[in-house]
Amino acid sequence: DVYEAIYSYEATDPSDLSFDIGERVIVLKCDGDWWTGQIGDRTGLFLNNYVQKVNNIQKTVIAITPFQATEENHLSFEQSQIIYITK
C-alpha cells in the first residue's frame, strides 16, 4: 500500500527511514507503531502516525528504462523511478 507523509521524519537510527512532508512511502510491513517502508532505493522503519493512506492509487510500477516526454501531456521519468497509476 502507498502512504503519504503528513509530517517530516528524521531518522534517529541507521535502520530508520527519513522522509519529508508529501513524500510517498510504499509500506512493506505493518508491525505495531513501527512500520517498514520504502522510498526509491531506501528502506527502513518509521512511526505509522507520520503517514496517511493514499486512496486514489490503483497500481504502483517501477520504470525499467528512462523516458523523456516529447508531448506536453506525457510523463518523463528516470530508470527505477516509482510511478503511481491513478486511472
C-alpha positions as CSV (number, residue, x, y, z in Angstrom):
1,D,0.0,0.0,0.0
2,V,1.1,3.6,-0.6
3,Y,1.1,6.2,2.1
4,E,1.9,9.9,2.0
5,A,3.9,11.6,4.7
6,I,1.9,14.2,6.7
7,Y,4.9,15.1,8.8
8,S,8.7,15.0,8.2
9,Y,10.5,12.2,9.9
10,E,14.3,12.4,10.6
11,A,15.9,9.0,11.2
12,T,17.4,8.6,14.7
13,D,18.8,5.1,13.9
14,P,20.5,3.7,10.8
15,S,17.6,1.3,10.3
16,D,15.0,4.1,10.2
17,L,13.6,5.7,7.0
18,S,13.8,9.5,6.8
19,F,11.2,11.4,4.7
20,D,9.8,14.9,4.1
21,I,6.1,16.0,4.1
22,G,4.4,14.9,1.0
23,E,6.8,12.0,0.1
24,R,5.1,8.8,-0.8
25,V,6.1,5.6,1.1
26,I,5.4,2.1,0.0
27,V,4.6,0.2,3.1
28,L,6.2,-3.2,3.2
29,K,5.3,-4.4,6.7
30,C,3.0,-3.1,9.5
31,D,4.1,-4.1,12.9
32,G,2.6,-2.1,15.8
33,D,3.6,1.6,15.8
34,W,6.7,1.0,13.7
35,W,6.2,0.1,10.0
36,T,8.8,-0.8,7.4
37,G,8.6,1.3,4.2
38,Q,10.4,2.0,1.0
39,I,11.1,5.3,-0.9
40,G,13.0,4.6,-4.1
41,D,16.0,2.5,-3.1
42,R,15.8,3.4,0.6
43,T,14.1,1.0,3.1
44,G,13.6,1.4,6.8
45,L,11.4,1.8,9.9
46,F,9.2,4.8,10.7
47,L,6.3,5.6,13.0
48,N,3.0,4.9,11.4
49,N,1.3,8.1,12.7
50,Y,3.6,10.2,10.3
51,V,1.8,8.9,7.2
52,Q,-1.8,8.6,5.8
53,K,-3.0,6.1,3.2
54,V,-3.4,7.4,-0.4
55,N,-6.7,6.1,-1.7
56,N,-6.7,7.1,-5.3
57,I,-3.8,4.9,-6.4
58,Q,-4.8,1.9,-8.4
59,K,-1.3,0.5,-9.1
60,T,2.4,1.2,-8.5
61,V,5.1,0.4,-11.1
62,I,8.8,0.9,-11.3
63,A,10.3,2.2,-14.5
64,I,12.8,-0.3,-16.1
65,T,14.2,2.4,-18.5
66,P,14.2,6.2,-18.5
67,F,11.7,8.0,-20.8
68,Q,11.9,11.7,-22.0
69,A,8.4,13.0,-22.9
70,T,8.1,14.7,-26.3
71,E,4.5,15.8,-25.8
72,E,3.2,18.2,-23.1
73,N,0.7,15.7,-21.7
74,H,3.3,12.9,-21.4
75,L,5.3,12.0,-18.3
76,S,9.1,11.9,-18.2
77,F,10.7,9.6,-15.7
78,E,14.1,8.0,-14.8
79,Q,15.1,4.4,-14.6
80,S,14.0,2.8,-11.2
81,Q,11.6,5.7,-10.5
82,I,8.3,4.7,-8.8
83,I,5.2,5.7,-10.8
84,Y,1.8,5.8,-9.2
85,I,-1.1,4.8,-11.6
86,T,-4.3,6.7,-10.7
87,K,-6.5,6.0,-13.7
